[in-house]
Amino acid sequence: MSLTPHRPLVLISWNGSEAPLRCLLADTTPQFDIVVFDYTARWVGTHNAPHALPNTLLSERTQCKGDIYQALARHLQATGLQPSFISLIDDDVLISVSDINRLLHLASYHGLHVSSAALSHDSHYTHRWSLRQPNRVLREVDWVEVMMPVYSGELFAACAPHFEGNVSSWGIDKYLVPTMQQLTGLTHTAIVDAVMASHVRPITSGDTVYRNGLTAGQERDKMRQLCLGLIDQHKPELRLTDWFRRIFQQRHVRTRWQQLAYGLGRPIRRWLDQST
């Protein structure tokens, strides 16, 4: 399959052994090009993953999603492709082709530079604000996770030089993308509640030591320092903004009292959900 130069591109990862795109419901014609990324490198030398949907196959052994960001950036540079939007979806995200079509349509209509579908409440998740809120189309946020982001092609290209060396992808979502948004003016970011997906596997630990000798947490801290350097070099006045406080200074870990209150509130929420 040949990719269209400016058509949206959606990369979906694959373990090379199970059915490719097994979490993607092919319920309509994709209004985007599909790249299947075999992160085990079992399918090197082939052009397409075995699936009814047209796709282009990239095959490279990786350790984590940061490697996939780098591989896709190299592919785009080598081919000269400039997609209008770029999405990188994990292989354990349940979503349909029509969902992605709608997400891309809303991103284009609302002028979003970074967006993501909302998560179902029975998903495995890290941040509660990523869960779907009913009766709304979208809500503005400071950043979205790397699980299933949608980036404008221009923003992805601006971020690409700084992916290098980050294996885990930790820090790309929280620090790099928001920083490059501020430096490029491509700042419109939202969770799209009108589109819902489900994350079906537990969140992985950040304790793995990668080939660069760093854990995911250490890579995140390194990316944070890189971004602070970019801000000081190109736009130091950002340090005086509320955006800087929210991204680089605000505490995002619950206190023990908050954790206790949250734990007590969970069964109450479940009871309320079952009683309505």
N, C-alpha and C positions, 0 to 999 in steps of 0.2 A: 504494500500500500504506500502511495506517495502522499506526503503531508502537504497540506495547503499552507502557503507562506504566512497568511495573517489569520487563519482560522484558529479559534481557541484550541488549546492542546491540553488533554487530561492524561496524566501519567498515573497508572494504577500498578502497584507493586505486586509481585508474584514470587512464590517460593520455588517455582520450577518443577514441582512434583504433583501437587493437587491441581484440579482444574483451574485454568487461568480465569480471572474475572468472575470467580465463583460467588462473590458477594454483590456483583453488579447485575441487576435485573434488566434484561434487554427487552424493554416493553415498547420501544419506539425507535425511530432512526436517530442516531446521535447527530447533533448539530455542532460537533467538535471532533477533532482527531484524537484517536486513542493510542497511547504508547503503553505497552505492557513492559514492565521492568522486571526481568528475572534477576533477582539479587543473589542467586546461587551460582550463576554462570553455567548452568546445565545445558542451556540452549544456545551457546555461542555458535555462530555460523549460520543460524537460521534467520529468516526475515520476519516471520509472523508467529505469534503464539497460536496454538490450535484452538480456535474459537470462531463462532459464526460471525461475530462482529469484526469488521475490518480493523486491523491494528498494525502498528509497527512495533517490532520487538527490539528492546535494548537488553543486553545480557552482560552483567558484570558482577563479580563477587564483591559484596560489600559487608561491612560490619553493622552499620546502622543507617538511619535515614539521611544523615548529613552527607554520606557518600553518594546517595541517590541525587540529592540537590546538585552536587558537584558534577556527577555524570550527565545529568540533564543539561546543565549549563554548557558543558563541553560539546554535547550533541548539537545544541542550538547554535553555538558558535561555528562548529564545523559545517553545518548545513546552511547557515545563513537564515534560518527560520526566525521570524519575528511574530509569534502568535499574539493575538489581541489580549488573550487571557491564558494563564498557565495554572493548572491545578495539579497537586501531587497528593493522591489519595492512598491511604494504607490499605493493605489487602484484607483487613479485618473490619472494614466499614461497609455495612449494608446500605445500599443506595440504589436507585434506579437510573436508567438513562434519562427518563423524563424529568427526574429530580435535578439532574445535572444540567439539562437543557434549561430548566426554569431558573436554576441558580445563576447560570451565566447570563440569561436574559435580564434578571433583576440586577445583577452586578453592572451590566451595561446601561440599563435604563436609569439606575440611580447614581451612576458615575462612581462606583466603588473601586478603589484601588487594591483593597484587601478585603476578603470576605470569607465566610464559611457557612455551611449549613449548620443548623442547630442540632444538638444531640437529643435523642429520646431519653426519657428519665430512667429507663432500665439499662442504659448504656454503662459501660465502664468509663469513668471519667476522672479527671484531676480537678478541674475548675467548675464549680457549680454554675457560674455565669454562662457556661457554654451550653447548658441545657435549654431546651425549647421553652419559650414563653408564648402562651396561646394568644390569639386575637391581635396579632401584630405582624407586619411584614418583615421588619428588620429593626435592629437597635444598634446604635453606634457604640463601639468599644475601642479600647486603645490598641489591642492586638488580638490575634487568633492563633490557636495552636497549630503545630505542623501536621496534625492528624489528617486533615483534608482541606487545606487552605486553597483559596483562589487568589492569584495575584494578577495585576495588570502586567502585560508583557514588558512594558517600559520599566516598571519597578523591579521585576525579577532580574532584568538585565543589569540594573544599577546595583543590585545586591550581589550578583554573581561573583565578582572578584573577591568578595570577602567570605564566601563559603569555604574556600580552600583551607584544608587542615582540620575542619570541624567534622568529626566522624558521627557524633551522636545526633546532631541537629539541635541540641540544647543551646539556648541563647539566640538561635536564629530567629525564633518567633518573638520572644519577649524583648530582645535588645536590638538585633541587627535590622530587622524589617522596619520597626517603628522609627529607628534612627535614620535610616535611608529615606523613609517617607518624609521626615522633617527636612532633610537636606535637599530633597527633590521637589517638595511641594505636593507630592502624591499622597495625601493624608487621609482620604475618606475610607474608613474601616468600619465594618459592621458584621454582626451575626445575623444571618437571614433566617428568621423564625418561620417564614413561609415554606421553607424546605427543611425536612427533618431526616436525619440519618441515624444509624445505630452502630455503636462501637462494641463488637462482640467478644473481644479478648481482653483479659486483665491488663492493666497498665504495667509495663516492664520496669524493673528496678534500675536505678541510676548508679548502681555500684560496680558495673562492669568496667574493667580497665581496658581501654582500646589500644590499638597498635602504636598510638602516639604516646602511650604511657599515662594518659589522663582518663579520669572518670568523666561521666556526663556532667556532673556538678562542676568539676574543674574546667571543662570546656565552656560551660555557661559563664563561669567567672572570667575566663580568658576573653570570651566574646564581649562581655560587659566592659572590660578594660579597653578593648579595641574600639568599641562604640564611643566610649568617653573620649578617647583620643581623636576620633573623627569629629565629634562635636567641638572639642577645643580647637581643632585645626580649621574647621569650616564655618561653624556657627556657634561660637561660645555663648552668645546671649541666650541660647536655649536653656542654659543652666538656671536661669532665673524664672522659668515658666512653670506653671502647674503641671504641664505634660512631663517635664523632667522629674518633678517630685513624684508623680504617679509611677513612672517607669523605673527610675533609678534609686529612689529613696523610700517609697512607701513600703511598709511591712505587708507581705502577702501570706505570711504563715500565721495561723490562728494561735492565740494564747491558749493555755490549758483550760481556762474558764470558758473560752469560746468553743473549744473542742468538746467540753462537757455539755454545754448548752446545746450544741449541734447534735450530739449523740442522743440527748433526751428528746430533742424535737423530732428526730427521724421516725420513731414509732407513732408519734402523734400525727405526723403528716400521712403515714401509711393508713392509719385508722380513718382519717378524714377522707382520703382517696377512696377507701373501700365503702364508706358510708354514703357517698354521693352518687 
